[in-house]
Amino acid sequence: MRAPGFWQQRDPGLTARLAMALLAPAAAVYGGVTARRMARPGARVGAPVICVGNFVAGGAGKTPAAISLAAHLARRGLRPAFVSRGYGGALSRQGAVTQIDPAVHDARLAGDEPLLLAAAAPTFVARDRLAGARAAVGAGADVIILDDGLQNPALHKDLALAVVDGAVGVGNGRVLPAGPLRAPLSAQWPAVHAVVVIGAGDAGQAIAREAQARGKPALRASLRPDAAVAARLTGRRVLALAGIGRPEKFVATLREIGAEVVDLAAFGDHHPYRPADLAPLAARAAREGLTLVTTAKDAARMAGDASLAPVLAQMTVLPVTLTFADDGALDALLAKVLAR
């Protein structure tokens, strides 16, 4: 499902204003329930818990941020493990705690994000985050990275990072379903220790200023495309395929590396691909001499499905890595948590 356009409109037109007005009662109920849940105390599990979440529904860069954080911790000699709900995967719906093995589990079982996480550190999928964290500690983890879960009260969070897409911030500033916020910002700020603003933009800058006014650090970060793949795409005419929170961000990345984006095939976040989705795109790419390019997250959803293998083999996958602008600022935050 794609997010409605008015979620990102700070100055909406008449139709959007009417839609938001009609949705305001539902937003008040949803936001109130979430705010009360967030106020509940969480349980400790014998290891520090670092939450990488966001204020809004949809993608903001949480997964690359979590992977970068795990690498940072590993370089310090720690043994991080991820705990994820495994959104979109059958394992999450079953309720059991499962350590993800990319050789065994595909996206239909694990969800797309846990597959990416599992390539970086041990990853446990659990609808019950507390059970998942306990399993990770039992398996030898000495620090837990909670993938998403900022609004989930099950675990005490020693460090809660809210990841923000610099280009869009918190959109229209309204709560679901009238806007992208999962709860009113006033209810979410007390649960956040710092923000991570990915990329440039006035909207992200506004959130950074608000964080600093509240005495919370604002870390800057950027997404860097894989250099080897980027070099192959420079100057190429490409057909972009993206089923992520904001597909336009993928287009911007392609243009930054010098690719000519002829068109974008945009799908909803976590879209379960079918051959009927991909075959026409592959045929068009072949017919028009285009390079079909997708994200690592989309490729993870396609991998393991034999019916999609022929098209996936024709695609170019462009991975990205999140880099913090100031490792010293990140170290300072982590030092406080790890010392406790």
C-alpha positions as CSV (number, residue, x, y, z in Angstrom):
1,M,0.0,0.0,0.0
2,R,1.3,3.4,-0.9
3,A,1.0,6.3,1.6
4,P,-1.5,8.9,0.5
5,G,0.0,12.0,-1.0
6,F,-1.4,14.4,1.6
7,W,0.6,12.8,4.3
8,Q,3.6,14.8,3.0
9,Q,1.8,18.0,2.3
10,R,2.6,20.8,4.7
11,D,0.3,23.2,2.8
12,P,-2.5,20.8,1.5
13,G,-5.2,21.7,-0.9
14,L,-8.9,21.7,-0.2
15,T,-9.4,18.0,-1.0
16,A,-6.6,17.0,1.3
17,R,-7.8,19.3,4.1
18,L,-11.2,17.7,3.9
19,A,-9.7,14.2,4.0
20,M,-7.7,15.1,7.1
21,A,-10.7,16.6,8.8
22,L,-12.7,13.4,8.2
23,L,-9.8,11.3,9.5
24,A,-9.1,13.5,12.6
25,P,-11.4,11.6,15.0
26,A,-9.8,8.3,14.1
27,A,-6.3,9.9,14.4
28,A,-7.2,11.2,17.9
29,V,-8.2,7.7,19.0
30,Y,-5.2,6.0,17.4
31,G,-2.7,8.5,18.7
32,G,-4.1,8.4,22.2
33,V,-3.9,4.6,22.4
34,T,-0.3,4.6,21.2
35,A,0.7,7.4,23.5
36,R,-0.7,5.5,26.5
37,R,1.2,2.3,25.4
38,M,4.4,4.2,25.1
39,A,4.2,5.5,28.6
40,R,4.2,2.0,30.1
41,P,7.6,0.9,31.6
42,G,9.5,-1.9,29.8
43,A,11.4,-4.9,31.1
44,R,15.1,-5.3,31.2
45,V,16.9,-8.3,29.8
46,G,20.4,-8.2,31.2
47,A,21.9,-6.4,28.2
48,P,21.6,-2.9,26.9
49,V,18.8,-2.4,24.4
50,I,19.3,0.2,21.6
51,C,16.1,0.9,19.7
52,V,16.3,2.1,16.1
53,G,12.8,3.4,15.3
54,N,11.0,6.4,13.8
55,F,8.2,8.8,14.6
56,V,6.3,7.9,11.5
57,A,4.9,4.9,9.6
58,G,6.8,3.9,6.5
59,G,10.5,3.9,5.7
60,A,12.9,6.4,7.0
61,G,16.2,4.4,6.8
62,K,15.9,2.3,9.9
63,T,17.4,-0.8,8.5
64,P,20.6,0.8,7.1
65,A,20.9,2.7,10.3
66,A,20.6,-0.5,12.4
67,I,23.1,-2.3,10.3
68,S,25.6,0.6,10.5
69,L,25.1,0.7,14.3
70,A,25.8,-3.1,14.6
71,A,29.0,-2.7,12.6
72,H,30.1,0.2,14.9
73,L,29.4,-1.9,18.0
74,A,31.2,-5.0,16.6
75,R,34.3,-2.8,15.9
76,R,34.3,-2.0,19.7
77,G,34.5,-5.8,20.4
78,L,30.8,-6.2,21.3
79,R,28.4,-9.0,20.1
80,P,25.2,-7.2,18.9
81,A,22.1,-9.0,17.9
82,F,19.0,-7.7,16.2
83,V,15.4,-8.3,17.4
84,S,12.7,-7.6,14.8
85,R,9.0,-8.1,14.5
86,G,9.6,-9.5,11.0
87,Y,6.8,-7.5,9.4
88,G,5.3,-9.3,6.4
89,G,6.7,-12.7,7.2
90,A,4.9,-15.8,8.3
91,L,7.2,-16.4,11.3
92,S,6.0,-13.2,13.0
93,R,2.4,-14.3,12.6
94,Q,3.1,-17.7,14.2
95,G,4.3,-16.0,17.3
96,A,7.5,-18.1,18.0
97,V,11.0,-16.7,18.4
98,T,13.1,-17.7,15.4
99,Q,16.8,-17.0,14.7
100,I,17.0,-16.1,11.0
101,D,19.2,-18.2,8.7
102,P,19.3,-16.7,5.2
103,A,20.1,-20.1,3.8
104,V,16.8,-21.5,5.2
105,H,14.4,-18.5,5.5
106,D,13.2,-16.4,2.7
107,A,11.2,-13.1,2.9
108,R,7.9,-15.0,2.9
109,L,8.9,-16.5,6.2
110,A,11.2,-13.9,7.8
111,G,10.2,-10.6,6.2
112,D,12.5,-8.6,4.0
113,E,14.3,-6.5,6.6
114,P,15.3,-9.4,8.9
115,L,17.1,-11.0,5.9
116,L,19.2,-7.9,5.4
117,L,19.9,-7.6,9.1
118,A,20.9,-11.3,9.4
119,A,23.7,-10.7,6.9
120,A,25.2,-8.3,9.5
121,A,24.6,-9.9,12.9
122,P,22.5,-12.6,14.5
123,T,18.8,-11.7,14.0
124,F,15.8,-12.9,15.9
125,V,12.2,-12.5,14.7
126,A,9.6,-12.3,17.4
127,R,6.2,-10.8,17.7
128,D,6.9,-10.7,21.4
129,R,10.0,-8.4,21.5
130,L,10.8,-9.3,25.1
131,A,10.9,-13.0,24.3
132,G,13.1,-12.2,21.3
133,A,15.5,-10.1,23.3
134,R,15.8,-12.9,25.9
135,A,16.5,-15.4,23.2
136,A,19.2,-13.2,21.8
137,V,20.9,-12.7,25.2
138,G,20.7,-16.5,25.7
139,A,22.5,-17.0,22.4
140,G,25.4,-14.8,23.5
141,A,24.5,-11.2,22.5
142,D,25.8,-8.5,24.9
143,V,23.8,-5.7,23.3
144,I,20.4,-5.8,21.6
145,I,19.5,-3.6,18.6
146,L,15.7,-3.4,18.4
147,D,14.7,-2.9,14.8
148,D,11.7,-0.6,15.0
149,G,9.7,-0.8,18.2
150,L,10.0,2.8,19.4
151,Q,6.3,2.7,20.2
152,N,6.4,-0.8,21.6
153,P,6.6,-0.7,25.5
154,A,7.7,-4.4,26.0
155,L,11.5,-3.6,26.5
156,H,13.3,-0.9,28.5
157,K,15.3,1.1,25.9
158,D,18.7,2.2,27.2
159,L,19.1,4.3,24.0
160,A,16.2,5.1,21.6
161,L,17.1,6.6,18.3
162,A,14.4,8.1,16.0
163,V,15.5,7.9,12.4
164,V,14.2,10.8,10.2
165,D,14.3,11.1,6.5
166,G,15.7,14.6,6.0
167,A,13.7,15.3,2.9
168,V,10.2,14.7,4.4
169,G,10.7,14.8,8.2
170,V,7.3,14.0,9.8
171,G,5.3,14.9,6.8
172,N,2.1,16.9,7.6
173,G,2.6,16.5,11.3
174,R,-0.6,14.6,11.8
175,V,-1.3,11.2,13.3
176,L,-2.4,8.0,11.5
177,P,-4.6,7.9,9.4
178,A,-4.7,11.6,8.9
179,G,-0.9,11.7,8.6
180,P,2.2,9.5,9.0
181,L,2.9,10.0,12.7
182,R,2.4,6.9,14.9
183,A,1.5,9.1,17.9
184,P,1.6,12.8,18.6
185,L,5.1,14.1,18.6
186,S,4.5,15.5,22.1
187,A,4.0,11.9,23.3
188,Q,7.0,10.5,21.4
189,W,9.7,13.0,22.3
190,P,10.0,11.8,25.9
191,A,10.8,8.3,24.7
192,V,13.6,9.4,22.3
193,H,17.2,10.0,23.4
194,A,18.5,11.3,20.0
195,V,17.5,11.6,16.4
196,V,19.4,10.4,13.3
197,V,18.6,12.7,10.3
198,I,19.4,10.9,7.0
199,G,20.1,13.2,4.1
200,A,19.5,16.9,3.6
201,G,16.3,18.8,3.7
202,D,14.4,21.6,5.5
203,A,12.0,19.1,7.0
204,G,14.8,17.1,8.6
205,Q,16.6,20.2,9.7
206,A,13.4,21.3,11.5
207,I,13.3,18.0,13.5
208,A,17.0,18.4,14.3
209,R,16.5,21.9,15.7
210,E,13.5,20.7,17.8
211,A,15.6,17.8,19.1
212,Q,18.5,20.1,20.1
213,A,16.0,22.5,21.7
214,R,14.9,19.6,23.9
215,G,18.5,18.8,24.8
216,K,18.7,15.7,22.6
217,P,21.5,15.1,20.1
218,A,20.8,15.3,16.4
219,L,23.2,12.9,14.5
220,R,23.7,13.4,10.8
221,A,24.0,10.5,8.4
222,S,23.9,9.8,4.7
223,L,23.2,6.8,2.5
224,R,26.1,5.8,0.2
225,P,25.5,3.6,-2.8
226,D,27.8,0.7,-3.4
227,A,30.7,2.2,-5.4
228,A,31.2,-0.7,-7.8
229,V,27.5,-0.9,-8.7
230,A,27.2,2.9,-8.9
231,A,30.1,3.0,-11.4
232,R,28.4,0.4,-13.7
233,L,25.2,2.5,-13.6
234,T,26.7,5.9,-14.3
235,G,25.5,7.1,-17.7
236,R,23.1,4.2,-18.1
237,R,19.4,4.6,-18.9
238,V,17.6,2.8,-16.2
239,L,14.1,1.6,-15.2
240,A,13.9,1.9,-11.4
241,L,11.8,-0.6,-9.4
242,A,11.2,0.2,-5.7
243,G,8.7,-1.1,-3.2
244,I,9.9,0.9,-0.2
245,G,8.5,3.6,2.1
246,R,9.5,6.4,-0.3
247,P,10.5,5.1,-3.8
248,E,11.3,8.7,-4.9
249,K,14.4,8.5,-2.6
250,F,15.7,5.6,-4.7
251,V,15.3,7.7,-7.8
252,A,17.2,10.5,-6.2
253,T,20.0,8.2,-5.3
254,L,20.2,6.9,-8.9
255,R,20.4,10.4,-10.3
256,E,23.1,11.3,-7.8
257,I,25.3,8.6,-9.2
258,G,24.8,9.7,-12.7
259,A,22.2,7.2,-14.0
260,E,19.4,8.5,-16.3
261,V,16.1,7.4,-14.7
262,V,13.7,6.9,-17.6
263,D,10.8,5.7,-15.3
264,L,10.0,4.5,-11.9
265,A,7.8,1.4,-11.1
266,A,6.7,2.2,-7.6
267,F,5.1,-0.4,-5.3
268,G,3.9,-0.2,-1.7
269,D,6.4,-0.8,1.1
270,H,6.9,-4.6,1.8
271,H,5.0,-5.4,-1.5
272,P,4.9,-9.2,-2.1
273,Y,6.1,-9.4,-5.7
274,R,4.4,-11.7,-8.2
275,P,5.6,-12.6,-11.7
276,A,2.8,-10.4,-13.1
277,D,4.4,-7.4,-11.4
278,L,7.9,-8.0,-12.8
279,A,7.5,-9.6,-16.3
280,P,6.1,-6.5,-18.0
281,L,9.0,-4.4,-16.5
282,A,11.6,-6.9,-17.7
283,A,10.0,-6.9,-21.2
284,R,10.0,-3.1,-21.3
285,A,13.6,-3.0,-20.2
286,A,14.7,-5.4,-22.9
287,R,12.6,-3.7,-25.6
288,E,13.9,-0.2,-24.8
289,G,17.4,-1.1,-23.9
290,L,17.0,-0.1,-20.2
291,T,18.8,-1.4,-17.2
292,L,16.3,-2.6,-14.6
293,V,17.5,-1.5,-11.2
294,T,16.1,-2.3,-7.7
295,T,17.0,-1.9,-4.0
296,A,18.5,-4.5,-1.8
297,K,15.3,-4.6,0.2
298,D,13.2,-5.3,-2.8
299,A,15.7,-8.0,-4.0
300,A,15.5,-9.7,-0.6
301,R,11.7,-10.0,-1.1
302,M,12.3,-11.6,-4.6
303,A,15.0,-14.0,-3.6
304,G,14.0,-17.6,-2.8
305,D,11.0,-17.4,-5.1
306,A,11.7,-19.6,-8.1
307,S,9.0,-17.9,-10.2
308,L,10.8,-14.6,-9.8
309,A,14.3,-15.9,-10.3
310,P,14.5,-15.3,-14.1
311,V,13.6,-11.6,-13.8
312,L,15.8,-11.1,-10.7
313,A,18.7,-12.5,-12.6
314,Q,18.3,-9.6,-15.1
315,M,18.2,-6.9,-12.5
316,T,20.9,-4.8,-11.1
317,V,20.7,-4.4,-7.3
318,L,22.0,-1.2,-5.8
319,P,22.9,-1.7,-2.1
320,V,23.4,1.4,0.2
321,T,25.4,1.8,3.4
322,L,24.6,4.4,6.1
323,T,27.5,6.5,7.2
324,F,27.4,8.7,10.3
325,A,28.8,12.2,9.7
326,D,30.4,12.3,13.2
327,D,31.5,9.0,14.7
328,G,32.6,10.8,17.8
329,A,29.0,12.0,18.6
330,L,27.8,8.4,18.1
331,D,30.5,7.1,20.3
332,A,29.6,9.5,23.1
333,L,26.0,8.3,23.1
334,L,27.0,4.6,23.1
335,A,29.6,5.1,25.8
336,K,26.9,6.3,28.2
337,V,24.7,3.3,27.4
338,L,27.5,0.7,27.6
339,A,28.9,2.1,30.8
340,R,25.5,1.5,32.5
